[in-house]
Amino acid sequence: MRQRRSSTGFSLIELMVVIAIIAILLSLATLNFNQWQRKSQIERQTRELMADLNTARTESIYRKQSHALIMNTDGLGYILRRYSSPDEKRTSTVQPAEIILNKGVHYQFTKGSGSSIGDRIFQFDITGFTNDWDTIRVNPVGSGAAFDCVVVSASRINIGQMSGGTCVQN
């Protein structure tokens, strides 16, 4: 006579299959979370750059003093400076009296073309205008971020998304 097997538990194979499925789902969730986090950090860094450029522009108007945002040599940060007088030029050998902000960033800045933006200066006069037009992109491009570039023109600063080598402004 055959003995009946009790079916009150799980077999080892059933447990291994369930654990494998859970591991696969967790690895997919982790990959998606890392991509989402990177996109979010790029968007935050782009917004902060735009805000700091706008700060330089508005402070120039409000204080009647020239302000400049100077990119670091390596493209991993920038300095926001207030010049001591409207006559002080950025090429002056005398350093500006006040550094307002010295910020390091996680993702590297480059020009819109992809070339180095190191030591690039965006200087705003006392009317808030600049002659330093350029596109700044946050690398890596193609990360899926909703915006990853900043366009600086004479009287405006806009954010956008790099597409085909140009910054499509939002």
C-alpha positions as CSV (number, residue, x, y, z in Angstrom):
1,M,0.0,0.0,0.0
2,R,1.2,3.5,-0.9
3,Q,1.6,6.1,1.6
4,R,0.0,9.5,1.0
5,R,2.2,12.4,1.0
6,S,1.2,15.4,3.1
7,S,0.8,18.6,1.0
8,T,1.1,21.1,3.8
9,G,4.4,22.7,2.8
10,F,6.3,24.0,-0.2
11,S,8.9,22.0,-2.1
12,L,12.5,23.3,-2.4
13,I,12.0,23.9,-6.1
14,E,8.9,26.0,-5.6
15,L,10.7,28.2,-3.0
16,M,13.7,28.6,-5.3
17,V,11.5,29.7,-8.2
18,V,9.7,32.3,-6.1
19,I,12.9,33.7,-4.7
20,A,14.4,33.9,-8.3
21,I,11.3,35.8,-9.5
22,I,11.5,38.2,-6.5
23,A,15.2,38.8,-7.2
24,I,14.6,39.6,-10.8
25,L,11.8,42.0,-10.0
26,L,13.9,43.7,-7.3
27,S,16.9,44.1,-9.7
28,L,14.6,45.7,-12.4
29,A,13.1,48.1,-9.7
30,T,16.6,49.1,-8.6
31,L,17.7,49.8,-12.2
32,N,14.6,52.0,-12.8
33,F,15.1,53.8,-9.4
34,N,18.8,54.6,-10.3
35,Q,17.8,56.0,-13.7
36,W,15.0,58.0,-12.1
37,Q,17.4,59.3,-9.5
38,R,20.0,60.3,-12.1
39,K,17.3,62.1,-14.2
40,S,16.1,63.9,-11.1
41,Q,19.7,65.0,-10.1
42,I,20.4,66.4,-13.6
43,E,17.1,68.3,-13.6
44,R,17.9,69.7,-10.1
45,Q,21.4,70.8,-11.2
46,T,20.0,72.5,-14.3
47,R,17.4,74.4,-12.3
48,E,20.0,75.5,-9.8
49,L,22.3,76.8,-12.5
50,M,19.4,78.7,-14.1
51,A,18.5,80.1,-10.7
52,D,22.1,81.2,-10.0
53,L,22.4,82.9,-13.4
54,N,19.1,84.7,-12.7
55,T,20.4,85.7,-9.3
56,A,23.5,87.3,-11.0
57,R,21.2,89.1,-13.4
58,T,18.7,90.4,-10.9
59,E,21.4,91.3,-8.3
60,S,23.2,93.4,-11.0
61,I,20.1,95.4,-11.6
62,Y,19.1,95.7,-7.9
63,R,22.6,96.6,-6.6
64,K,23.8,98.6,-9.6
65,Q,26.9,96.4,-9.6
66,S,28.2,94.0,-12.2
67,H,27.9,90.3,-11.3
68,A,29.5,87.3,-13.0
69,L,29.0,83.6,-13.0
70,I,32.4,82.0,-13.7
71,M,32.6,78.3,-14.6
72,N,35.4,76.2,-13.0
73,T,38.2,75.0,-15.2
74,D,37.0,71.4,-14.9
75,G,33.3,72.2,-15.6
76,L,32.3,70.7,-12.2
77,G,31.1,73.9,-10.6
78,Y,31.0,77.7,-10.7
79,I,31.6,80.9,-8.7
80,L,29.1,83.8,-8.5
81,R,30.9,87.1,-7.9
82,R,29.9,90.7,-7.3
83,Y,32.2,93.3,-8.7
84,S,33.1,96.2,-6.4
85,S,32.2,98.9,-8.9
86,P,30.4,99.2,-12.3
87,D,33.8,100.1,-13.9
88,E,35.6,97.0,-12.8
89,K,36.2,94.7,-15.8
90,R,36.4,91.0,-15.7
91,T,39.9,91.2,-17.1
92,S,41.1,93.3,-14.2
93,T,44.0,92.0,-12.3
94,V,42.3,93.1,-9.0
95,Q,40.0,90.3,-7.7
96,P,36.4,91.2,-7.1
97,A,35.6,92.2,-3.6
98,E,33.0,89.6,-2.9
99,I,32.4,85.9,-3.8
100,I,28.6,85.3,-3.3
101,L,28.6,81.6,-4.0
102,N,31.1,78.9,-4.8
103,K,29.3,75.8,-5.9
104,G,30.5,72.3,-6.9
105,V,28.3,70.0,-8.9
106,H,28.1,66.3,-9.5
107,Y,27.5,66.3,-13.3
108,Q,29.9,68.1,-15.6
109,F,29.0,71.2,-17.5
110,T,30.0,71.6,-21.1
111,K,29.1,74.0,-24.0
112,G,26.1,73.0,-26.1
113,S,28.6,71.6,-28.7
114,G,30.1,69.4,-26.1
115,S,33.4,71.3,-25.8
116,S,34.9,72.4,-22.5
117,I,33.2,75.3,-20.8
118,G,36.1,75.7,-18.3
119,D,36.7,79.3,-17.2
120,R,33.8,80.6,-19.2
121,I,32.5,83.9,-17.7
122,F,28.9,85.1,-17.9
123,Q,29.0,88.7,-16.8
124,F,25.9,90.9,-16.3
125,D,26.1,94.7,-16.3
126,I,24.1,97.0,-14.1
127,T,21.1,96.8,-16.5
128,G,21.1,93.0,-16.2
129,F,22.2,92.4,-19.8
130,T,25.1,90.2,-21.0
131,N,27.2,89.9,-24.1
132,D,28.2,86.4,-23.1
133,W,25.7,84.3,-25.0
134,D,26.1,80.5,-24.9
135,T,24.4,77.2,-24.2
136,I,25.4,75.2,-21.2
137,R,24.6,71.5,-21.0
138,V,24.6,69.1,-18.1
139,N,26.2,65.8,-19.0
140,P,25.4,63.1,-19.7
141,V,23.1,64.1,-22.5
142,G,20.4,61.6,-23.4
143,S,19.7,60.7,-19.8
144,G,16.0,61.1,-20.3
145,A,15.9,64.2,-18.1
146,A,13.1,66.6,-19.0
147,F,15.6,69.5,-19.2
148,D,19.4,69.3,-19.2
149,C,20.6,72.6,-20.8
150,V,20.5,76.3,-20.1
151,V,20.6,79.0,-22.8
152,V,22.0,82.4,-21.8
153,S,21.1,85.2,-24.2
154,A,21.4,89.0,-23.8
155,S,18.2,89.4,-21.8
156,R,16.9,86.0,-21.1
157,I,17.9,82.7,-19.5
158,N,15.9,79.6,-20.5
159,I,16.1,75.9,-19.7
160,G,15.5,73.1,-22.2
161,Q,16.5,69.7,-23.4
162,M,19.4,68.8,-25.7
163,S,18.2,67.3,-29.0
164,G,20.4,66.9,-32.0
165,G,23.1,69.2,-30.7
166,T,20.8,72.1,-29.9
167,C,18.9,73.1,-26.7
168,V,15.2,72.9,-27.4
169,Q,13.8,75.4,-24.9
170,N,10.7,74.7,-22.9
